[in-house]
Structure formats: C-alpha cells, structure tokens
C-alpha cells in the first residue's frame, strides 16, 4: 500500500499549488498563533476554495477550545482535525463527538513509553501521529525540524492508523519509511526555505522520494 503524504503548515496559495502538483494526499492548516505557519479563518477559507477536492485538508490545533475548532472547520472545510497539544483521551472523544470528523492525535516521542502511550487513544482517535518531542521550554509542539529514534516505532502494531513526523525531509524520508513501514509521513520544516515559507522544489522532491521508497 502506498505511503500517504501530508504537507503541513500550508499557508499560501503557492504552497498549496505545489502540494497539489506533487500529488500530496493532505495539506495541513495550522491554527496556532505562535507558529510561523498559523493562518486565520479568512486565509483558510481562501485556501479551501482554491483546493477544492484536489487534496485533503487537516486542521492542526494545540489545546484549542471548541469555538476555535468550529470556526476553522467551517472556514477551511476540514476533512480531519489534528490535535497536537496535551489533549487527553477524553478531550479527543469530545472533539470527535462534537465535530463528527476523523481526529488525529499527535504524540511526542522520546522513548518507548511515549510510543506505548498510543494505546490510551486506540478506541478513540482515528490516527496516531508520532512526532519528535520538543524541549520543555519550546514555544512550539512541532515543526522545529527535530527527529527521534525511528527504531522506537518500527515495532508498533496499533489497532488504528498511524503516521510519522519529526524532521522528515526529501533526503531522509525514504530511509524513514524503510525503517518504520510508516503508512503516512508528515513534513513541515523539511520542505521549507525559511520558517513558514514552503519551497515548491522541496515539496516535489519529498513526494517523489516517498513514492520511490
């Protein structure tokens, strides 16, 4: 089965067009103001209108309230909600019940216990996204180009879908897939020329590397 591709942090028409042209499966819209990739509802609506049915849209939220999520779901016509904060299984269940959309739960990984914590969400989340754990004083929960030891997730055999994030780039994504068997890969800073600025050439190279893996 082909590995699915998500290009996260899409914030401009050019970046969206590049992701679509490279045949990525999902575009990630970040609704978290501290991030350099943050977009507001107006920008999300414009991007959603431009995308049409050409690419799936996943909204990324960090410990957001229902009002914030609701506005983004409407504006971005989201296909899935990605929770990237400290959301508990109970909160994930609430979001899924309220919005009736697939919910992806990102989990920061630094050791085997972090991977095992995915079991807490196995009957609730629709996908687990394993990402690199950021430093405790970091302003962002992801998108910093950090990676973790891929051998930690290689044995993972969860009951729901999962994906790999954290420091993935055109140069290493094929190796990451080979070593982990990840059914989905997610990149953000790995396809940028500067923080929050997507590079069309890197997006294309990333998607080609995934399909060649």
ChimeraX attribute file (.defattr): number of C-alpha atoms within 10 A of each C-alpha:
attribute: neighborCount
match mode: 1-to-1
recipient: residues
	/A:1	4
	/A:2	11
	/A:3	17
	/A:4	18
	/A:5	23
	/A:6	25
	/A:7	29
	/A:8	27
	/A:9	31
	/A:10	27
	/A:11	23
	/A:12	17
	/A:13	15
	/A:14	14
	/A:15	21
	/A:16	24
	/A:17	18
	/A:18	20
	/A:19	28
	/A:20	20
	/A:21	15
	/A:22	19
	/A:23	18
	/A:24	23
	/A:25	18
	/A:26	22
	/A:27	27
	/A:28	25
	/A:29	29
	/A:30	24
	/A:31	22
	/A:32	20
	/A:33	12
	/A:34	9
	/A:35	17
	/A:36	16
	/A:37	23
	/A:38	18
	/A:39	21
	/A:40	17
	/A:41	16
	/A:42	13
	/A:43	17
	/A:44	28
	/A:45	19
	/A:46	14
	/A:47	25
	/A:48	23
	/A:49	13
	/A:50	13
	/A:51	19
	/A:52	11
	/A:53	9
	/A:54	16
	/A:55	20
	/A:56	19
	/A:57	28
	/A:58	26
	/A:59	26
	/A:60	25
	/A:61	20
	/A:62	18
	/A:63	15
	/A:64	15
	/A:65	10
	/A:66	13
	/A:67	9
	/A:68	14
	/A:69	20
	/A:70	15
	/A:71	15
	/A:72	25
	/A:73	22
	/A:74	12
	/A:75	19
	/A:76	24
	/A:77	19
	/A:78	23
	/A:79	16
	/A:80	22
	/A:81	27
	/A:82	24
	/A:83	25
	/A:84	22
	/A:85	18
	/A:86	14
	/A:87	17
	/A:88	14
	/A:89	17
	/A:90	12
	/A:91	14
	/A:92	21
	/A:93	16
	/A:94	14
	/A:95	22
	/A:96	19
	/A:97	12
	/A:98	11
	/A:99	15
	/A:100	12
	/A:101	15
	/A:102	19
	/A:103	24
	/A:104	26
	/A:105	27
	/A:106	28
	/A:107	23
	/A:108	23
	/A:109	24
	/A:110	18
	/A:111	15
	/A:112	13
	/A:113	10
	/A:114	15
	/A:115	19
	/A:116	14
	/A:117	13
	/A:118	23
	/A:119	13
	/A:120	12
	/A:121	20
	/A:122	16
	/A:123	11
	/A:124	20
	/A:125	24
	/A:126	21
	/A:127	22
	/A:128	24
	/A:129	24
	/A:130	26
	/A:131	25
	/A:132	26
	/A:133	20
	/A:134	21
	/A:135	10
	/A:136	8
	/A:137	7
	/A:138	10
	/A:139	11
	/A:140	17
	/A:141	21
	/A:142	22
	/A:143	23
	/A:144	18
	/A:145	17
	/A:146	17
	/A:147	17
	/A:148	19
	/A:149	13
	/A:150	19
	/A:151	13
	/A:152	17
	/A:153	23
	/A:154	15
	/A:155	12
	/A:156	16
	/A:157	9
	/A:158	13
	/A:159	13
	/A:160	15
	/A:161	16
	/A:162	23
	/A:163	23
	/A:164	26
	/A:165	29
	/A:166	27
	/A:167	22
	/A:168	23
	/A:169	25
	/A:170	20
	/A:171	13
	/A:172	14
	/A:173	23
	/A:174	19
	/A:175	16
	/A:176	22
	/A:177	20
	/A:178	11
	/A:179	14
	/A:180	17
	/A:181	16
	/A:182	21
	/A:183	15
	/A:184	20
	/A:185	23
	/A:186	24
	/A:187	25
	/A:188	27
	/A:189	25
	/A:190	28
	/A:191	27
	/A:192	19
	/A:193	13
	/A:194	11
	/A:195	16
	/A:196	20
	/A:197	19
	/A:198	27
	/A:199	19
	/A:200	20
	/A:201	14
	/A:202	19
	/A:203	27
	/A:204	19
	/A:205	16
	/A:206	26
	/A:207	26
	/A:208	16
	/A:209	18
	/A:210	23
	/A:211	12
	/A:212	9
	/A:213	13
